[in-house]
Amino acid sequence: MNVINRASIIFKEGQSVDFDYSITHYVIIDDTIAVRVSIPSGEPNFDQNIYCYNSKGQLLWQINYDKYTKGFAYVALDKKEGKYLATNFQGKQMLIEPKSGKTLKE
């Protein structure tokens, strides 16, 4: 079982990942865990605030932005149809493949 603390994840195999900012939400799909981190506006990568790890604690991907989402942090992270569903401050939603981070639908 993974342990999620305020700003860290401790994976069942003992590896840990520490964040500079608080974890506000997480979702587990199969052997991946995605976390949404509360990065203050204006900080580097504040609009790329979702990270996904495998069960061994290896980073699989960090959410990317495009010309429509740059400058808007992600405010929700859910599960839909076995994929991650990320919603940014503008309400734009992205359906994301868990292991690759590939955007399947916007």
N, CA, C and O of each residue as an XYZ file, in Angstrom:
424
protein
N       0.836     -1.181      0.000
C       0.000      0.000      0.000
C       0.885      1.251      0.000
O       1.860      1.333      0.747
N       0.537      2.207     -0.836
C       1.237      3.485     -0.875
C       0.749      4.363      0.275
O      -0.409      4.274      0.684
N       1.625      5.198      0.785
C       1.261      6.143      1.834
C       1.409      7.541      1.245
O       2.476      7.912      0.757
N       0.329      8.308      1.297
C       0.331      9.668      0.775
C       0.300     10.609      1.965
O      -0.632     10.578      2.768
N       1.316     11.439      2.075
C       1.362     12.451      3.124
C       1.068     13.805      2.515
O       0.724     13.901      1.336
N       1.199     14.834      3.299
C       0.918     16.193      2.840
C       1.694     16.566      1.581
O       1.133     17.171      0.668
N       2.974     16.213      1.520
C       3.791     16.608      0.370
C       4.721     15.486     -0.070
O       5.787     15.747     -0.628
N       4.328     14.238      0.177
C       5.179     13.122     -0.251
C       4.360     11.856     -0.470
O       3.252     11.706      0.045
N       4.941     10.958     -1.246
C       4.377      9.630     -1.466
C       5.447      8.632     -1.048
O       6.601      8.742     -1.463
N       5.070      7.667     -0.232
C       5.964      6.567      0.097
C       5.361      5.328     -0.558
O       4.255      4.909     -0.215
N       6.097      4.749     -1.501
C       5.603      3.612     -2.253
C       5.821      2.324     -1.481
O       6.690      2.249     -0.611
N       5.025      1.309     -1.804
C       5.063      0.063     -1.040
C       6.422     -0.621     -1.063
O       6.722     -1.406     -0.163
N       7.247     -0.350     -2.058
C       8.586     -0.939     -2.105
C       9.618     -0.093     -1.360
O      10.805     -0.420     -1.361
N       9.170      0.997     -0.722
C      10.051      1.797      0.108
C      10.551      3.092     -0.513
O      11.034      3.961      0.213
N      10.454      3.253     -1.820
C      10.877      4.497     -2.449
C       9.928      5.618     -2.028
O       8.767      5.382     -1.696
N      10.451      6.834     -2.050
C       9.589      7.967     -1.729
C       9.851      9.114     -2.700
O      10.931      9.240     -3.277
N       8.837      9.932     -2.854
C       8.925     11.135     -3.684
C       8.437     12.285     -2.821
O       7.351     12.227     -2.245
N       9.245     13.325     -2.738
C       8.883     14.512     -1.971
C       8.622     15.671     -2.925
O       9.344     15.861     -3.904
N       7.591     16.435     -2.629
C       7.224     17.600     -3.423
C       7.503     18.862     -2.612
O       7.486     18.840     -1.382
N       7.760     19.954     -3.314
C       7.957     21.239     -2.650
C       6.644     21.839     -2.171
O       6.633     22.727     -1.318
N       5.535     21.349     -2.723
C       4.216     21.885     -2.397
C       3.280     20.746     -2.008
O       3.581     19.577     -2.249
N       2.162     21.086     -1.415
C       1.210     20.098     -0.905
C       0.528     19.315     -2.016
O       0.207     19.850     -3.077
N       0.315     18.032     -1.741
C      -0.511     17.191     -2.603
C      -1.961     17.495     -2.236
O      -2.361     17.340     -1.082
N      -2.739     17.926     -3.215
C      -4.130     18.279     -2.939
C      -5.094     17.154     -3.289
O      -6.205     17.099     -2.763
N      -4.670     16.256     -4.177
C      -5.541     15.151     -4.570
C      -4.702     14.095     -5.274
O      -3.673     14.408     -5.873
N      -5.137     12.863     -5.202
C      -4.477     11.793     -5.947
C      -5.507     10.785     -6.426
O      -6.581     10.641     -5.840
N      -5.159     10.088     -7.507
C      -6.014      9.054     -8.084
C      -5.108      7.891     -8.475
O      -4.017      8.092     -9.009
N      -5.571      6.680     -8.204
C      -4.814      5.477     -8.555
C      -5.569      4.725     -9.641
O      -6.763      4.455     -9.512
N      -4.855      4.392    -10.713
C      -5.402      3.542    -11.770
C      -4.387      2.437    -12.016
O      -3.237      2.704    -12.367
N      -4.817      1.199    -11.830
C      -3.950      0.028    -11.984
C      -2.679      0.227    -11.155
O      -2.763      0.400     -9.939
N      -1.519      0.204    -11.786
C      -0.265      0.353    -11.039
C       0.342      1.748    -11.216
O       1.560      1.913    -11.151
N      -0.519      2.752    -11.440
C      -0.059      4.141    -11.532
C      -0.787      4.986    -10.489
O      -1.912      4.684    -10.093
N      -0.125      6.036    -10.064
C      -0.746      7.000     -9.159
C      -0.441      8.399     -9.681
O       0.716      8.763     -9.897
N      -1.503      9.175     -9.878
C      -1.352     10.558    -10.321
C      -1.665     11.469     -9.146
O      -2.616     11.233     -8.402
N      -0.869     12.500     -8.986
C      -1.081     13.453     -7.904
C      -1.193     14.862     -8.475
O      -0.499     15.236     -9.421
N      -2.092     15.626     -7.864
C      -2.223     17.046     -8.198
C      -1.616     17.819     -7.047
O      -1.986     17.630     -5.889
N      -0.680     18.690     -7.380
C       0.068     19.443     -6.381
C      -0.363     20.907     -6.451
O      -0.604     21.441     -7.534
N      -0.456     21.539     -5.307
C      -0.866     22.931     -5.232
C       0.362     23.835     -5.342
O       1.007     24.149     -4.342
N       0.673     24.248     -6.565
C       1.817     25.121     -6.815
C       1.282     26.551     -6.954
O       0.403     26.791     -7.782
N       1.782     27.487     -6.176
C       1.278     28.866     -6.264
C       1.442     29.461     -7.663
O       2.436     29.218     -8.348
N       0.461     30.232     -8.061
C       0.493     30.918     -9.354
C       1.762     31.752     -9.464
O       2.160     32.431     -8.517
N       2.381     31.691    -10.617
C       3.597     32.456    -10.850
C       4.869     31.658    -10.612
O       5.936     32.034    -11.099
N       4.769     30.558     -9.870
C       5.936     29.696     -9.662
C       6.189     28.908    -10.945
O       5.262     28.664    -11.717
N       7.452     28.506    -11.177
C       7.734     27.692    -12.370
C       6.868     26.431    -12.391
O       6.698     25.760    -11.373
N       6.340     26.130    -13.539
C       5.534     24.924    -13.778
C       4.232     24.869    -12.979
O       3.678     23.785    -12.793
N       3.729     26.017    -12.498
C       2.475     25.977    -11.742
C       1.325     25.457    -12.588
O       0.337     24.957    -12.051
N       1.445     25.572    -13.915
C       0.398     25.090    -14.815
C       0.680     23.670    -15.314
O       0.029     23.197    -16.245
N       1.634     23.007    -14.705
C       1.945     21.606    -15.001
C       1.954     20.840    -13.683
O       2.918     20.140    -13.373
N       0.889     20.972    -12.915
C       0.865     20.523    -11.529
C       0.281     19.134    -11.302
O      -0.199     18.838    -10.207
N       0.316     18.269    -12.332
C      -0.089     16.874    -12.166
C       1.069     15.987    -12.599
O       1.631     16.147    -13.682
N       1.415     15.034    -11.710
C       2.519     14.107    -11.943
C       1.989     12.688    -11.813
O       1.087     12.429    -11.016
N       2.543     11.772    -12.590
C       2.116     10.379    -12.514
C       3.334      9.479    -12.321
O       4.350      9.631    -12.999
N       3.212      8.539    -11.384
C       4.291      7.615    -11.037
C       3.820      6.177    -11.180
O       2.628      5.890    -11.069
N       4.765      5.277    -11.427
C       4.421      3.864    -11.401
C       4.534      3.355     -9.969
O       4.882      4.113     -9.064
N       4.243      2.082     -9.762
C       4.220      1.526     -8.409
C       5.595      1.444     -7.763
O       5.701      1.198     -6.561
N       6.644      1.646     -8.547
C       8.008      1.624     -8.008
C       8.529      3.022     -7.687
O       9.669      3.177     -7.248
N       7.700      4.033     -7.906
C       8.098      5.399     -7.595
C       8.815      6.118     -8.718
O       9.413      7.172     -8.499
N       8.762      5.563     -9.914
C       9.408      6.209    -11.063
C       8.420      7.148    -11.738
O       7.270      6.782    -11.978
N       8.874      8.366    -12.045
C       8.029      9.324    -12.736
C       7.746      8.828    -14.144
O       8.668      8.576    -14.920
N       6.470      8.690    -14.468
C       6.065      8.300    -15.818
C       5.855      9.526    -16.692
O       6.264      9.546    -17.853
N       5.216     10.550    -16.133
C       4.971     11.775    -16.889
C       4.545     12.911    -15.958
O       4.108     12.698    -14.827
N       4.690     14.118    -16.484
C       4.167     15.331    -15.866
C       3.250     15.952    -16.903
O       3.598     16.012    -18.082
N       2.091     16.413    -16.480
C       1.127     16.938    -17.439
C       1.742     18.099    -18.219
O       2.450     18.938    -17.661
N       1.459     18.125    -19.506
C       1.947     19.197    -20.372
C       0.854     20.233    -20.556
O      -0.316     19.989    -20.261
N       1.251     21.369    -21.040
C       0.265     22.379    -21.394
C       0.364     22.627    -22.893
O       1.360     22.291    -23.534
N      -0.676     23.212    -23.426
C      -0.648     23.617    -24.827
C      -0.994     25.103    -24.877
O      -1.101     25.759    -23.840
N      -1.165     25.618    -26.064
C      -1.416     27.060    -26.188
C      -2.728     27.484    -25.519
O      -2.926     28.662    -25.223
N      -3.625     26.514    -25.285
C      -4.903     26.841    -24.657
C      -4.862     26.710    -23.133
O      -5.679     27.320    -22.443
N      -3.935     25.932    -22.607
C      -3.906     25.699    -21.161
C      -2.749     26.377    -20.457
O      -2.721     26.412    -19.227
N      -1.793     26.918    -21.198
C      -0.642     27.578    -20.570
C      -1.121     28.727    -19.687
O      -1.918     29.565    -20.109
N      -0.628     28.747    -18.476
C      -0.992     29.808    -17.549
C      -2.192     29.493    -16.681
O      -2.627     30.343    -15.904
N      -2.747     28.274    -16.795
C      -3.911     27.885    -15.993
C      -3.626     26.562    -15.293
O      -3.495     25.524    -15.943
N      -3.534     26.601    -13.990
C      -3.247     25.399    -13.210
C      -4.404     24.410    -13.298
O      -5.544     24.791    -13.560
N      -4.099     23.152    -13.079
C      -5.126     22.114    -13.029
C      -5.738     22.113    -11.636
O      -5.025     22.108    -10.632
N      -7.068     22.117    -11.585
C      -7.782     22.233    -10.321
C      -8.540     20.966     -9.942
O      -9.066     20.870     -8.834
N      -8.601     19.995    -10.850
C      -9.298     18.740    -10.555
C      -8.590     17.584    -11.249
O      -8.022     17.729    -12.331
N      -8.645     16.442    -10.594
C      -8.080     15.203    -11.118
C      -9.028     14.087    -10.749
O      -9.317     13.876     -9.571
N      -9.517     13.369    -11.749
C     -10.487     12.299    -11.536
C     -10.134     11.103    -12.400
O      -9.142     11.109    -13.129
N     -10.972     10.073    -12.304
C     -10.836      8.871    -13.116
C     -12.090      8.740    -13.976
O     -13.208      8.888    -13.483
N     -11.892      8.459    -15.279
C     -13.019      8.276    -16.185
C     -12.623      7.250    -17.237
O     -11.618      7.412    -17.928
N     -13.417      6.202    -17.352
C     -13.193      5.165    -18.365
C     -11.784      4.573    -18.277
O     -11.183      4.260    -19.304
N     -11.256      4.419    -17.063
C      -9.928      3.851    -16.874
C      -8.786      4.784    -17.240
O      -7.640      4.354    -17.369
N      -9.097      6.045    -17.405
C      -8.090      7.064    -17.750
C      -8.145      8.175    -16.704
O      -9.098      8.271    -15.931
N      -7.109      9.009    -16.694
C      -7.127     10.185    -15.831
C      -7.854     11.312    -16.542
O      -7.688     11.510    -17.746
N      -8.658     12.049    -15.792
C      -9.359     13.212    -16.316
C      -8.880     14.426    -15.535
O      -9.134     14.545    -14.336
N      -8.189     15.322    -16.219
C      -7.647     16.526    -15.594
C      -8.438     17.736    -16.076
O      -8.727     17.867    -17.265
N      -8.784     18.617    -15.143
C      -9.537     19.826    -15.471
C      -8.741     21.029    -14.981
O      -8.320     21.088    -13.826
N      -8.540     22.000    -15.897
C      -7.774     23.169    -15.475
C      -8.704     24.299    -15.029
O      -9.927     24.167    -15.065
N      -8.100     25.409    -14.609
C      -8.829     26.540    -14.053
C      -9.859     27.106    -15.026
O     -10.874     27.653    -14.594
N      -9.619     26.985    -16.332
C     -10.556     27.462    -17.351
C     -11.714     26.503    -17.566
O     -12.684     26.846    -18.242
N     -11.626     25.299    -16.996
C     -12.645     24.281    -17.220
C     -12.309     23.343    -18.359
O     -13.093     22.446    -18.669
N     -11.158     23.531    -18.992
C     -10.742     22.643    -20.077
C     -10.364     21.286    -19.487
O      -9.608     21.207    -18.519
N     -10.899     20.223    -20.081
C     -10.640     18.873    -19.590
C      -9.788     18.094    -20.576
O      -9.898     18.257    -21.791
N      -8.934     17.241    -20.020
C      -8.084     16.378    -20.823
C      -8.213     14.961    -20.290
O      -8.083     14.741    -19.085
N      -8.465     14.000    -21.166
C      -8.482     12.583    -20.818
C      -7.096     12.041    -21.147
O      -6.632     12.169    -22.281
N      -6.431     11.436    -20.161
C      -5.013     11.095    -20.280
C      -4.791      9.609    -20.048
O      -5.304      9.041    -19.084
N      -4.031      8.985    -20.929
C      -3.674      7.576    -20.785
C      -2.725      7.441    -19.593
O      -1.721      8.150    -19.531
N      -3.025      6.537    -18.637
C      -2.261      6.471    -17.390
C      -0.762      6.224    -17.535
O       0.021      6.901    -16.868
N      -0.336      5.302    -18.361
C       1.085      4.956    -18.390
C       1.934      5.864    -19.269
O       3.102      6.107    -18.967
N       1.353      6.364    -20.352
C       2.157      7.180    -21.284
C       1.991      8.683    -21.070
O       2.871      9.462    -21.436
N       0.878      9.088    -20.486
C       0.600     10.519    -20.337
C       0.055     11.146    -21.606
O      -0.127     12.361    -21.682
N      -0.202     10.316    -22.593
C      -0.727     10.815    -23.877
C      -2.154     11.325    -23.695
O      -2.998     10.671    -23.083
N      -2.395     12.517    -24.249
C      -3.741     13.088    -24.222
C      -4.596     12.366    -25.249
O      -4.265     12.345    -26.434
N      -5.701     11.770    -24.793
C      -6.572     11.016    -25.673
C      -7.750     11.842    -26.178
O      -8.231     11.645    -27.294
N      -8.206     12.767    -25.340
C      -9.341     13.587    -25.722
C      -9.271     14.890    -24.944
O      -8.950     14.906    -23.756
N      -9.574     15.967    -25.628
C      -9.607     17.284    -24.961
C     -11.013     17.837    -25.045
O     -11.276     18.933    -24.552
